[in-house]
């Protein structure tokens, strides 16, 4: 992906590496009236790193590939890049199908922003969110504000999630009617 520095979660010295940030070209594309917002998969991958060996995320959940979780993800599991990409497509398609039922009236850019959020927080959390209720009321500004409420891991705020939520919110509101 152009302009996105995705790398390991730890630097060579064992300390956390810099948080990957999307380029202005990816997120800022939605700002201009004649520019196309990023696609849902592109926006999501800008913030999800791909790891081919199972690991525990910041919340202790076993994860692999492009943020895939599930019973089958266990310590020692290793995937190929092709498997990670294929599972991402399957997971993303499921997320998209559910969103098209829950909020079919979204523009392409709004859908991309919501896809990225839901891919990260899960459909169950989204289904009961105030954000979804604002979307259903076409209250785009209130909905955009709600993205940043999802910047916590456990009980603490996470800078990387805040960056992601701000980008999603920007794409969402810039793509709103």
C-alpha positions in Angstrom: 0.0 0.0 0.0 1.5 3.3 -1.0 2.4 5.7 1.8 1.7 3.4 4.6 4.6 2.2 6.8 3.5 -1.2 8.2 6.1 -3.0 10.2 6.8 -5.0 13.3 5.3 -4.0 16.6 8.7 -4.0 18.2 11.9 -2.3 17.1 15.3 -4.0 17.1 15.9 -2.8 20.6 12.7 -4.6 21.8 10.8 -1.3 22.5 7.5 -0.6 20.7 8.1 0.6 17.1 6.4 3.7 15.8 2.7 3.4 15.2 2.0 3.1 11.5 0.1 6.1 10.2 -1.8 6.3 6.9 -0.4 8.7 4.4 -2.3 12.0 3.7 -2.9 10.6 0.2 -4.9 7.7 1.6 -7.0 9.6 4.2 -6.9 13.1 2.7 -8.2 11.8 -0.6 -11.7 12.2 0.8 -11.2 15.9 1.4 -11.3 17.1 -2.1 -14.7 17.4 -4.0 -13.4 15.5 -7.0 -11.3 12.9 -5.2 -12.4 9.3 -4.4 -12.3 8.2 -0.8 -10.2 5.1 0.0 -11.9 1.7 -0.3 -12.9 -0.2 2.8 -10.2 -2.8 2.4 -7.5 -0.1 1.8 -8.6 1.9 4.8 -8.7 -1.2 7.0 -5.3 -2.5 5.8 -3.8 0.9 6.5 -4.3 0.3 10.2 -4.1 -3.6 10.4 -0.7 -5.1 10.1 -0.4 -8.5 8.7 1.3 -11.0 11.0 1.7 -14.6 9.8 2.3 -16.1 13.2 -0.4 -16.1 15.8 0.1 -13.5 18.6 -1.9 -12.1 21.5 -3.1 -8.6 20.8 -3.1 -5.8 23.4 -6.3 -7.3 24.9 -4.8 -10.8 25.1 -6.9 -12.1 22.2 -5.1 -14.6 19.9 -4.8 -13.0 16.4 -3.3 -13.8 13.1 -3.1 -12.4 9.5 -4.9 -9.1 9.0 -6.4 -9.0 12.5 -8.3 -12.3 12.3 -9.5 -13.9 15.5 -11.4 -17.0 16.3 -11.3 -20.4 18.0 -8.9 -21.7 15.4 -6.3 -19.1 16.2 -4.0 -20.7 18.8 -0.4 -20.3 19.9 2.0 -21.6 17.2 -0.4 -21.2 14.3 1.4 -20.0 11.2 -0.2 -18.9 7.9 1.1 -18.1 4.5 0.6 -14.6 3.0 -1.9 -16.1 0.6 -3.9 -17.6 3.5 -3.9 -14.3 5.4 -5.1 -12.4 2.3 -7.8 -15.0 1.6 -9.1 -15.0 5.1 -9.1 -11.2 5.2 -11.3 -11.2 2.0 -13.7 -13.7 3.6 -13.9 -11.8 6.9 -14.2 -8.4 5.1 -17.0 -9.8 2.9 -18.9 -11.0 5.9 -18.5 -7.6 7.6 -19.7 -5.8 4.4 -22.7 -8.0 4.0 -23.9 -7.3 7.5 -23.3 -3.6 7.2 -25.3 -3.4 3.9 -28.2 -4.9 5.8 -27.8 -2.6 8.9 -27.2 0.6 7.1 -27.8 0.3 3.3 -28.0 4.0 2.7 -24.3 4.9 3.3 -22.2 6.4 0.6 -19.1 4.5 -0.6 -16.8 6.6 1.6 -19.0 6.3 4.7 -19.2 2.6 4.2 -15.4 2.4 3.9 -15.1 4.2 7.3 -17.7 2.0 9.0 -16.2 -1.2 7.5 -12.8 -0.3 9.0 -14.3 0.4 12.4 -16.4 -2.7 12.4 -13.6 -5.0 11.2 -11.7 -3.8 14.2 -14.4 -3.7 17.0 -16.6 -6.5 15.8 -20.1 -6.6 14.5 -21.7 -7.3 17.9 -20.3 -4.1 19.5 -21.4 -2.1 16.5 -24.9 -3.4 16.5 -25.6 -2.0 19.9 -23.6 1.3 19.4 -24.8 4.8 19.6 -22.9 5.3 16.3 -25.2 3.0 14.5 -28.3 4.8 15.9 -26.9 8.1 14.6 -26.2 6.5 11.2 -29.8 5.2 11.1 -31.0 8.8 11.9 -28.8 10.2 9.1 -27.1 12.4 11.8 -23.7 12.4 10.0 -21.9 14.8 12.3 -23.0 13.0 15.5 -22.0 9.7 13.9 -18.6 11.1 13.0 -18.0 12.2 16.6 -18.8 8.7 17.8 -15.8 7.1 16.0 -13.3 8.4 18.5 -15.1 6.9 21.4 -13.8 3.5 20.2 -10.1 4.3 20.9 -9.6 2.1 24.0 -7.9 -1.2 24.6 -9.3 -2.6 27.8 -9.7 0.5 30.1 -6.9 2.6 28.5 -6.8 4.8 25.5 -4.6 3.7 22.7 -2.8 6.3 20.5 -2.8 4.0 17.5 -6.6 3.5 17.8 -7.1 7.2 18.2 -5.2 7.8 14.9 -7.3 5.2 13.2 -10.6 6.5 14.5 -9.8 10.1 13.5 -9.0 8.9 10.0 -12.2 6.9 9.8 -14.2 9.8 11.1 -12.6 12.1 8.6 -13.4 9.8 5.7 -16.9 9.3 7.0 -17.8 13.0 7.4 -16.1 14.1 4.2 -18.1 11.4 2.3 -21.4 12.5 3.9 -24.2 14.2 1.9 
